[in-house]
Amino acid sequence: MDRNIRSLIAKLPKVEQHVHIVGSIRPSTLLWLLSESDIEQSDLWNLEKVQELFQYRDFSHFIECYSFVTRSIRNEGQFERIVYEMLEDEARQNVRYVEASFSAPDHTRLGLDYSKALKAINRGIEKAHLDFGVECNLKIDLVRDYGPEAALKQLELISTYRERVVAIDIGGREYSAPAKSFEEVYRKAREMGLHPTAHAGEACGPRSIWEAVDVLGVERIGHGVSAREDMALLEHLKRRKISIETCPVSNLKTKVVNDIREHPVRLFFDKCLNVTVNSDDPTMFETNMNNEYSVLHNELGFTLLDLFHLSLNGIDSSFLSNERMERLGEKFHNDFERLAD
């Protein structure tokens, strides 16, 4: 890639809507977590072994590795460091605003306290904002694997403490429970004032996306890869103004797509859907936002202006207030005009 384009991409202001806190743990921090834990043979881990861990056969294997990292977090206070470092890394990519996913049920079922964990996360966010200027809000991933009853219990926990929590999501194994089984969960979440999003169309077909949109009433779809198989669905998403949070490198690494040039993000963009680009689990997929933008430029023909439009899409479909969206949009336009000069 031309050095000038690489430099311009690095300077582009960005928004990230789909990034998991656990999936952002630095390898060195994972080693620290293991050293603090009682996981068997944790003293045998090193950076080389961590890199081996982050090589996946398929999506199911990725979930197994992700679960191992989740189990390495043994006390709530550890989230402060994890989140601070995640946002430091985001700031290095010139990401100005982040909506990060916290898969709370993964941790509470292992004995961690939800409120203590969320307070530690917020301490990390506050410190990162002071040090790097990056802003962050939170999505609580209810994790569909545990079913709708567990999700309802998680909503009760959210009602007790929800600082910076703006949305809910259902990640995990998409085939473990259909979206329609969470209809009551999403109805209650909307009543609580939480924005509805859902992972869909990553490991399952278009029907999963249809259910998330028509039954759960989501505002954004995470991944949405299989929407490419259904042109009527694409038109439906466009008409309903449903945004798609694409994660191209993630989908390549988990074998959801076999070749990055087959990824539907170009199709979504050309169809004028509100599509964004995100890193998903940046450490685990050895990527970041600058890399995601570079891949789109190199492999899928996105121009610098196209990439800037992706950044603006991130603002337009964010869960910020209208006033904050307007101010951030003005800042992005000013920064882009300076780049273009």
C-alpha positions in Angstrom: 0.0 0.0 0.0 1.2 3.5 -0.8 2.8 5.1 2.2 0.8 8.3 1.8 -2.5 6.3 1.8 -1.4 4.4 4.9 -0.7 7.7 6.6 -4.0 9.2 5.6 -5.9 6.2 6.9 -4.1 6.4 10.2 -5.2 10.1 10.5 -8.9 9.4 9.5 -11.2 10.0 12.5 -13.1 6.8 13.3 -15.9 5.3 15.3 -16.0 1.7 16.5 -19.4 0.1 17.3 -18.5 -3.6 17.5 -15.6 -4.4 19.8 -15.6 -6.9 22.7 -13.8 -6.0 25.9 -12.5 -9.6 26.4 -11.4 -9.8 22.8 -9.3 -6.7 23.2 -7.0 -8.1 25.9 -3.4 -7.6 25.1 -1.3 -10.8 25.1 0.9 -9.4 27.8 -2.2 -8.6 29.9 -3.5 -12.2 29.3 -0.2 -13.5 30.7 -0.7 -11.2 33.7 -4.2 -12.5 34.2 -3.0 -16.1 34.1 -0.2 -15.3 36.6 -2.8 -13.9 38.9 -5.1 -16.9 38.5 -5.1 -20.5 39.7 -5.5 -21.9 36.2 -3.5 -25.2 36.0 -0.1 -24.8 34.4 -0.6 -21.0 34.0 3.1 -20.6 34.7 3.9 -22.3 31.5 2.2 -19.7 29.3 4.3 -17.2 27.3 3.7 -14.8 24.4 4.4 -17.5 21.8 1.7 -19.8 23.3 -0.8 -16.9 23.4 -0.2 -16.3 19.7 -0.8 -20.0 19.1 -4.1 -19.8 21.1 -5.3 -17.0 18.7 -5.2 -19.3 15.6 -8.7 -20.7 14.9 -9.9 -23.6 12.9 -13.4 -22.2 12.6 -16.0 -20.2 14.5 -16.7 -22.8 17.1 -12.9 -23.1 17.9 -12.8 -19.3 18.3 -15.6 -19.5 20.9 -13.6 -22.1 22.8 -10.5 -19.9 22.9 -12.6 -16.8 23.8 -14.1 -18.8 26.7 -10.6 -19.7 28.0 -9.7 -16.0 28.0 -12.9 -15.2 29.8 -12.1 -17.7 32.5 -8.8 -16.1 33.1 -10.4 -13.0 34.6 -10.7 -13.9 38.2 -11.6 -10.6 39.9 -13.7 -7.6 38.9 -10.9 -5.0 39.4 -8.9 -6.5 36.5 -11.4 -5.0 34.0 -10.1 -1.5 34.8 -6.7 -2.3 33.2 -8.2 -4.3 30.4 -10.6 -1.5 29.3 -8.0 1.3 29.8 -5.6 -0.6 27.5 -8.3 -1.3 25.0 -9.1 2.4 24.7 -5.5 3.3 24.6 -5.1 1.0 21.6 -8.3 2.6 20.0 -6.9 6.1 20.5 -3.8 5.0 18.6 -6.0 4.2 15.6 -7.6 7.7 15.9 -10.9 6.2 17.1 -12.8 9.0 18.8 -15.8 7.1 20.0 -16.3 3.5 21.0 -19.4 1.4 21.9 -17.8 -1.6 23.6 -19.5 -4.9 24.4 -19.3 -6.4 27.9 -20.5 -10.0 28.0 -21.6 -9.7 31.6 -23.3 -13.2 31.9 -20.0 -14.9 31.0 -18.5 -13.4 34.1 -21.3 -13.4 36.6 -21.9 -17.1 36.1 -18.3 -17.6 37.2 -18.9 -15.8 40.4 -18.0 -12.2 39.6 -20.2 -9.3 40.7 -21.9 -7.4 37.9 -21.9 -4.0 39.6 -18.2 -4.3 40.7 -17.2 -5.3 37.3 -19.1 -2.5 35.6 -17.7 0.1 38.0 -14.1 -1.1 37.2 -14.9 -0.8 33.5 -16.1 2.7 34.0 -13.0 3.6 36.0 -11.0 2.4 33.0 -13.1 4.5 30.6 -12.8 7.6 32.7 -9.0 7.3 32.9 -8.7 6.6 29.2 -10.9 9.7 28.4 -8.6 11.9 30.6 -5.4 10.5 29.1 -6.4 10.0 25.4 -9.6 11.9 24.8 -11.5 8.8 23.5 -15.1 8.4 24.6 -16.8 5.1 25.3 -20.3 3.8 26.1 -21.3 0.2 26.7 -23.4 -2.5 25.2 -24.3 -5.5 27.5 -24.0 -8.7 25.6 -26.7 -11.0 27.1 -25.0 -14.0 25.5 -27.7 -16.1 23.7 -26.1 -19.4 24.8 -27.6 -19.1 28.3 -31.1 -18.6 27.0 -33.8 -15.9 27.5 -34.4 -16.6 31.2 -30.8 -15.8 32.0 -31.1 -12.7 29.8 -34.1 -11.5 31.8 -32.1 -11.9 35.0 -29.2 -9.9 33.5 -31.7 -7.1 32.7 -32.6 -7.0 36.4 -28.9 -6.5 37.2 -28.6 -3.8 34.6 -31.5 -2.0 36.2 -29.5 -1.8 39.4 -26.4 -0.1 37.8 -26.2 1.0 34.2 -23.7 3.9 34.0 -22.7 4.3 30.3 -24.8 1.3 29.3 -26.7 2.4 26.2 -27.7 -0.9 24.5 -28.1 -4.7 24.7 -26.9 -7.4 22.3 -26.9 -11.2 22.0 -23.6 -12.6 21.0 -22.2 -16.1 21.5 -23.1 -19.2 19.5 -25.8 -17.9 17.1 -27.2 -21.4 16.5 -27.6 -22.0 20.2 -30.9 -20.1 20.4 -33.1 -18.4 17.8 -33.5 -14.7 18.0 -37.3 -15.0 18.4 -36.9 -16.7 21.8 -35.6 -13.4 23.2 -38.7 -11.4 22.2 -39.8 -10.7 25.8 -36.2 -9.8 26.7 -36.0 -7.2 24.0 -39.4 -5.8 24.8 -38.3 -5.2 28.4 -35.0 -3.8 27.3 -36.7 -1.2 25.1 -39.0 -0.3 28.0 -35.8 0.4 30.1 -34.6 2.8 27.4 -31.9 0.5 26.0 -31.1 0.3 22.3 -31.6 -3.2 20.8 -28.8 -4.7 18.8 -28.0 -8.4 18.0 -25.3 -10.6 16.4 -27.0 -12.2 13.4 -26.1 -13.6 10.1 -22.5 -14.5 11.2 -22.8 -18.3 11.7 -26.4 -18.7 10.5 -28.4 -17.7 7.4 -30.6 -14.8 6.5 -33.5 -16.1 8.6 -31.5 -15.2 11.8 -31.3 -11.6 10.6 -35.0 -11.4 9.6 -35.9 -12.6 13.1 -33.6 -10.0 14.8 -35.2 -7.2 12.8 -38.8 -8.2 12.7 -39.2 -9.9 16.0 -36.6 -8.2 18.2 -36.9 -4.8 16.6 -33.1 -4.3 16.5 -31.5 -1.0 15.4 -28.2 -2.6 14.4 -27.1 -6.0 13.2 -23.7 -7.4 14.2 -21.8 -9.0 11.3 -24.8 -9.7 9.0 -22.7 -11.6 6.5 -25.5 -13.9 5.3 -27.6 -10.9 4.3 -25.8 -11.1 1.0 -27.8 -14.2 0.2 -31.2 -12.4 0.3 -31.7 -9.2 -1.8 -35.1 -8.7 -0.3 -33.5 -8.6 3.1 -31.0 -6.0 2.0 -33.9 -3.8 0.7 -35.7 -4.4 4.0 -32.6 -3.4 6.0 -32.2 -0.3 3.9 -35.9 0.7 4.2 -35.9 0.2 7.9 -32.6 2.0 8.3 -31.0 -0.9 10.1 -27.3 -0.5 10.3 -24.8 -3.4 9.8 -21.7 -3.6 12.0 -19.4 -5.5 9.7 -16.1 -7.1 11.0 -14.2 -8.2 7.8 -11.0 -9.5 9.3 -12.9 -11.3 12.1 -15.0 -13.1 9.5 -11.9 -14.1 7.6 -10.2 -15.4 10.7 -13.2 -17.5 11.8 -13.7 -18.8 8.3 -17.1 -17.2 8.0 -15.8 -16.0 4.6 -13.1 -17.9 2.8 -11.5 -14.9 1.0 -11.6 -11.2 2.1 -12.5 -10.3 -1.5 -15.8 -12.2 -1.0 -16.8 -10.2 2.0 -20.2 -8.4 1.5 -19.2 -5.1 3.0 -18.6 -3.7 -0.5 -22.1 -4.9 -1.5 -23.7 -3.4 1.5 -21.9 -0.1 0.9 -22.8 0.0 -2.8 -26.4 -0.7 -1.9 -26.3 2.4 0.3 -27.0 0.6 3.5 -25.7 2.2 6.7 -22.7 0.0 7.1 -19.8 0.4 9.6 -16.5 -1.4 9.9 -15.2 -2.7 13.2 -12.4 -4.9 14.6 -14.7 -7.2 16.8 -11.9 -8.9 18.9 -8.8 -7.0 17.8 -6.2 -8.8 19.8 -7.6 -12.2 19.1 -7.8 -11.5 15.3 -4.5 -9.6 15.2 -6.2 -6.5 13.7 -7.2 -2.9 14.6 -9.3 -0.2 13.0 -6.4 1.1 10.8 -5.9 -2.4 9.5 -9.6 -2.9 8.8 -9.7 0.3 6.8 -6.5 -0.7 5.0 -7.9 -4.1 4.1 -11.0 -2.4 2.6 -8.8 -0.1 0.6 -6.4 -2.7 -0.7 -8.7 -5.6 -1.3 -12.1 -4.1 -1.9 -11.4 -0.9 -3.6 -12.6 1.6 -1.0 -11.3 5.1 -1.6 -10.3 7.4 1.2 -13.7 9.2 0.7 -15.5 5.9 1.0 -13.7 5.1 4.2 -14.6 8.6 5.6 -18.2 7.8 4.8 -17.9 4.6 6.9 -16.7 6.8 9.8 -19.7 9.1 9.3 -22.0 6.1 9.2 -20.5 5.2 12.6 -21.7 8.5 14.0 -25.1 8.4 12.4 -25.9 5.0 13.7 -24.3 5.5 17.1 -26.3 5.7 20.3 -25.1 9.2 21.1 -27.5 12.0 21.7 -28.4 14.0 18.6 -26.4 17.0 19.9 -23.3 14.9 20.5 -23.6 13.3 17.1 -23.8 16.7 15.4 -20.7 18.0 17.3 -18.7 14.8 16.5 -19.8 15.0 12.9 -18.6 18.5 12.6 -15.3 17.6 14.1 -14.9 14.7 11.7 -15.7 16.9 8.7 -13.1 19.5 9.8 -10.5 16.8 10.3 -11.2 15.3 6.8 -11.0 18.7 5.1 -7.5 19.2 6.6 -6.5 15.7 5.3 -7.8 16.5 1.8 -5.9 19.8 1.5 
